Amino acid sequence: MTSTELLDFLGRRIERLIFVGILLILVCFAEAYVATVNKQIREDRHAMAITYLLSRLESDESRLTELYQSKSESLSARNSTISAEGKREKAVNETRIKLGLPPPAPKPKASSQEPVTYGEALRKIVLELRLQYPELGAEFAQHQYSDFTTPPKKLIDTFTEKKKVLESSPTTVWGIQTPRLLQFQYAGIDYKFPFGFVSNTLAIVLAPMIVGWLGALTFTRQRELLLITSLDDYKLAFPHILNILPVNFIRIERLFQQTGTAKDRISRRRLNILMASIFRTFFILLITLPLVFGFLYSIVQLFDLNKDLGAIFLYVGFFMAFVMFNQMLYLAIQEWTFLHKKEFYE
């Protein structure tokens, strides 16, 4: 393969990489949007309360059912026991008085700790909710979340229905109405995916894709620039958008020969080289900055909601963003170094 054929091959490959980069920008934008939706949904106070209460009620359903069923029986048994003990104590006191004996010594007080009731169990769940999510405030301690007259099964059904209604209602992010769950059908089965799962998956997939794309573009462009520096005819370079080369057009130069000095012509040539380099750098940043900062934005959003994953998640994400930033920087710098003082003539 001759240098001209290789230059054409590299130019076509860079053009394809630019189109792939535009698609990556769209995917990165989608990832940033999904991460924002996920954060907004996860920070929904109503949804957090309902999800927590429903999980607690379902995990403690058997114990709560026993407490609910035994509350009326326990109350009647306790009243009858107190009544029987009162009658017996009264009879003993009357007999001791007839016999001339002093009244009996007072009995030690029973432990103040009462057995757990259904109402106390519900209050404990609501209290744990407020301790775990202090920002939720006292509104979740209202009667609708701790109805002591409603059986556990009915409470679970109520909160399950509330959760379904909440999940079916859309939320608004960036002015776009978005469902709370991504759904699709396959083979007659409905699949539902939370935005957190989709956002994590996209971030994991995007990291190596962006790094690989930046690496391919950097080294392909490097090889093309090495060939361009040895050219005398700029028209041999493939005419993609990065090949805005500093060309001295003689017909345009002649327009300034009568009015400009040799020093002015040198200044115009330097300006020509500078403007071409600025334009190429601008376009490189135009397609690489959205990728780097979009990925970094998504990582910060995900870490803020998934701190339980540990610091390793944030460190890996920032490391990948650091690698992307250095690739972007090197890609821009080589546009200035390889074509330094290089100018073509018509």
C-alpha positions in Angstrom: 0.0 0.0 0.0 1.4 3.4 -1.0 1.5 6.4 1.2 -1.3 8.0 -0.8 -3.5 4.9 -0.4 -2.7 4.7 3.3 -3.6 8.3 3.7 -6.9 7.8 2.0 -7.6 4.7 4.1 -6.8 6.6 7.3 -8.9 9.5 6.3 -11.9 7.3 5.6 -11.4 5.6 8.9 -11.3 8.9 10.8 -14.5 9.9 9.1 -16.2 6.8 10.3 -14.9 7.3 13.8 -16.4 10.8 13.8 -19.8 9.4 13.0 -19.4 6.7 15.7 -18.4 9.5 18.1 -21.7 11.4 17.3 -23.6 8.2 18.2 -21.6 7.9 21.4 -22.6 11.4 22.3 -26.3 10.5 21.9 -25.8 7.4 24.1 -23.9 9.5 26.7 -26.7 12.0 26.7 -29.2 9.2 27.2 -27.0 7.9 30.1 -26.9 11.3 31.8 -30.7 11.6 31.4 -31.3 8.1 32.8 -29.0 8.9 35.7 -31.0 12.1 36.4 -34.3 10.3 36.2 -33.0 7.6 38.6 -31.9 10.2 41.1 -35.1 12.1 41.0 -37.2 8.9 41.5 -34.9 7.6 44.3 -35.2 10.9 46.1 -39.0 10.9 45.9 -40.0 11.1 49.6 -43.5 9.5 49.0 -42.0 6.6 47.1 -39.3 6.0 49.7 -41.8 5.9 52.5 -44.3 3.6 50.8 -41.5 1.2 49.7 -40.0 1.1 53.1 -43.3 0.6 54.9 -44.4 -2.1 52.5 -41.2 -4.0 52.9 -41.4 -3.9 56.7 -45.0 -4.9 56.8 -44.4 -7.8 54.4 -41.4 -9.0 56.4 -43.3 -8.8 59.8 -46.7 -9.9 58.5 -46.9 -13.1 60.5 -45.9 -11.4 63.8 -48.2 -8.4 63.2 -51.1 -10.8 62.3 -50.7 -12.6 65.6 -50.6 -9.4 67.5 -53.7 -8.1 65.8 -55.6 -11.3 66.4 -54.7 -11.5 70.0 -55.2 -7.8 70.9 -58.9 -8.2 71.7 -58.4 -11.5 73.5 -55.6 -10.1 75.5 -57.6 -7.1 76.6 -60.6 -9.2 77.8 -58.3 -11.7 79.6 -56.4 -8.9 81.3 -59.6 -7.3 82.5 -61.0 -10.5 83.9 -57.6 -11.3 85.6 -57.6 -7.8 87.3 -61.2 -8.2 88.4 -60.5 -11.7 89.9 -57.4 -10.5 91.7 -59.3 -7.5 93.1 -62.1 -9.7 94.6 -59.6 -12.1 96.1 -57.5 -9.3 97.7 -60.7 -7.7 99.1 -61.8 -11.1 100.7 -58.3 -11.6 102.3 -58.3 -8.1 103.8 -61.8 -8.6 105.3 -60.7 -12.0 106.9 -57.5 -10.4 108.4 -59.5 -7.6 109.9 -61.9 -10.1 111.5 -59.0 -12.1 112.9 -57.4 -8.9 114.3 -54.4 -9.2 112.0 -52.6 -6.2 110.4 -53.2 -5.6 106.7 -50.9 -7.5 104.3 -47.7 -5.9 103.1 -48.0 -4.3 99.7 -46.9 -6.4 96.8 -43.9 -5.3 94.8 -44.8 -3.5 91.7 -44.7 -5.5 88.5 -42.3 -4.6 85.8 -43.4 -1.6 83.9 -42.6 -3.3 80.7 -45.8 -4.1 78.9 -46.1 -6.8 76.3 -45.8 -5.6 72.7 -49.2 -4.8 71.2 -50.2 -4.4 67.5 -50.3 -0.6 67.9 -46.8 -0.5 69.4 -45.4 -2.7 66.6 -46.8 -0.3 64.0 -45.4 2.7 65.9 -42.0 1.1 66.0 -42.0 0.6 62.2 -42.9 4.3 61.7 -40.3 5.4 64.2 -37.6 3.3 62.4 -38.7 4.9 59.1 -38.2 8.4 60.6 -34.8 7.4 62.0 -33.6 6.0 58.7 -35.0 8.9 56.6 -35.0 11.9 58.9 -35.6 14.2 55.9 -39.1 12.7 55.5 -40.3 14.6 58.5 -43.3 13.9 60.8 -45.8 13.6 57.9 -45.2 9.9 57.7 -46.2 9.4 61.4 -49.8 10.3 60.5 -52.7 8.0 61.1 -52.8 6.8 57.5 -49.4 5.1 58.1 -50.1 3.6 61.5 -53.8 2.7 61.5 -54.1 0.4 64.5 -57.7 -0.8 63.6 -56.7 -2.2 60.2 -55.4 -5.7 59.9 -51.9 -6.2 58.5 -53.1 -7.9 55.3 -55.3 -4.9 54.5 -52.4 -2.5 55.2 -50.2 -4.5 52.8 -52.8 -4.5 50.1 -53.3 -0.7 50.5 -49.6 0.1 50.3 -49.2 -2.3 47.4 -51.9 -0.5 45.5 -50.4 2.9 46.4 -47.0 1.7 45.1 -48.6 0.4 41.8 -50.3 3.8 41.3 -47.1 5.6 42.0 -45.1 3.5 39.6 -47.6 4.0 36.9 -47.6 7.8 37.2 -44.9 9.5 35.2 -42.3 12.0 36.5 -40.9 15.1 34.7 -37.2 15.4 34.1 -35.7 18.2 31.9 -39.2 19.0 30.8 -39.8 15.5 29.5 -42.5 13.2 31.0 -40.8 9.9 31.9 -42.3 6.6 33.3 -40.8 5.5 36.6 -40.1 2.0 35.2 -38.9 1.0 31.7 -41.2 -1.7 30.3 -41.2 -3.9 27.3 -43.0 -7.1 26.3 -41.3 -10.2 25.0 -43.0 -13.6 24.4 -46.1 -12.3 26.1 -44.3 -11.4 29.3 -44.0 -7.9 30.7 -40.5 -6.9 31.7 -39.9 -4.0 34.0 -36.5 -2.4 34.6 -35.8 0.3 37.2 -33.8 3.3 36.0 -31.0 2.5 38.5 -30.3 -0.8 36.8 -30.3 0.8 33.3 -28.1 3.6 34.4 -25.5 1.4 36.1 -25.4 -0.9 33.0 -25.0 2.0 30.6 -22.2 3.5 32.7 -20.3 0.1 32.8 -20.7 -0.3 29.0 -19.9 3.3 28.1 -16.6 3.5 30.0 -14.6 1.0 27.8 -16.4 2.2 24.7 -15.4 5.8 25.1 -11.8 5.0 26.1 -11.5 2.6 23.1 -13.1 5.2 20.7 -10.8 8.0 21.9 -7.8 5.7 21.6 -8.7 4.6 18.1 -9.3 8.2 17.0 -6.0 9.5 18.6 -3.7 6.9 17.0 -5.4 7.0 13.7 -5.2 10.7 13.6 -1.6 10.6 14.6 -0.7 8.4 11.7 -2.6 10.6 9.3 -0.8 13.7 10.6 2.6 12.1 10.2 1.7 11.4 6.5 0.3 14.9 6.0 3.5 16.6 7.3 5.4 15.0 4.5 3.0 16.1 1.8 3.5 19.0 -0.6 0.0 18.8 -2.1 -2.8 19.3 0.5 -5.3 17.9 -1.9 -3.9 14.4 -1.3 -5.3 14.4 2.2 -8.8 13.0 2.7 -11.2 15.9 2.9 -12.9 15.1 6.3 -13.6 17.9 8.7 -10.4 17.5 10.7 -8.3 18.2 7.6 -8.9 21.9 7.7 -5.2 22.6 6.7 -3.4 26.0 6.6 -3.3 26.7 2.8 -1.8 29.8 1.3 -4.1 30.5 -1.7 -2.0 32.5 -4.2 -5.0 34.2 -5.8 -6.0 35.5 -2.4 -2.4 36.4 -1.5 -2.2 38.6 -4.6 -5.0 40.7 -3.4 -2.8 41.8 -0.4 0.5 42.1 -2.2 -0.1 45.7 -3.3 -1.3 46.9 0.2 0.8 44.7 2.6 4.5 44.5 3.4 6.5 41.3 3.7 6.0 41.5 7.5 2.2 41.7 7.0 2.3 38.6 4.7 4.2 36.7 7.4 1.6 37.7 10.0 -1.2 36.6 7.8 0.4 33.2 7.2 0.9 32.8 11.0 -2.7 33.7 11.5 -3.7 31.2 8.8 -1.9 28.4 10.6 -3.3 29.5 14.0 -6.9 29.7 12.8 -6.7 26.2 11.1 -5.3 24.7 14.4 -8.0 26.5 16.5 -10.7 25.2 14.2 -9.5 21.6 14.4 -9.1 21.8 18.2 -12.6 23.3 18.5 -14.1 20.4 16.6 -12.2 17.8 18.6 -13.4 19.4 21.9 -16.9 19.6 20.4 -17.2 15.8 20.1 -15.0 14.8 23.1 -16.1 17.1 25.9 -19.7 15.9 25.9 -18.5 12.3 26.2 -16.1 13.0 29.1 -18.3 15.4 31.1 -21.4 13.4 30.4 -19.8 10.2 31.7 -18.4 12.1 34.7 -21.8 13.6 35.5 -23.4 10.1 35.4 -20.8 8.7 37.7 -21.3 11.4 40.3 -25.1 10.9 40.1 -24.8 7.1 40.5 -22.3 7.3 43.4 -24.6 9.8 45.2 -27.3 7.1 45.2 -25.2 4.0 45.5 -22.8 4.8 48.4 -23.4 1.3 49.7 -21.3 0.0 46.8 -18.2 1.5 48.4 -15.6 4.0 47.3 -14.2 1.6 44.7 -17.2 2.5 42.4 -16.3 6.2 42.6 -12.6 5.6 42.2 -12.9 3.4 39.1 -15.3 5.9 37.6 -13.1 8.9 38.2 -10.1 6.9 37.0 -11.8 6.2 33.7 -12.8 9.8 33.4 -9.2 10.9 34.0 -8.0 8.5 31.3 -10.6 10.0 28.9 -9.6 13.5 29.7 -5.9 12.8 29.0 -6.8 11.1 25.7 -8.8 14.2 24.7 -6.0 16.5 25.7 -3.4 14.5 23.7 -5.7 14.4 20.7 -6.0 18.2 20.8 -2.3 18.8 21.4 -1.1 16.8 18.5 -3.1 19.0 16.2 -0.7 21.8 17.2 2.6 19.9 17.3 2.5 17.8 14.1 1.5 20.7 11.9 3.6 23.3 13.6 4.7 25.9 11.0 3.4 23.6 8.3 1.7 25.6 5.4 0.5 24.4 2.0 0.5 26.5 -1.2 -2.1 26.4 -3.9 
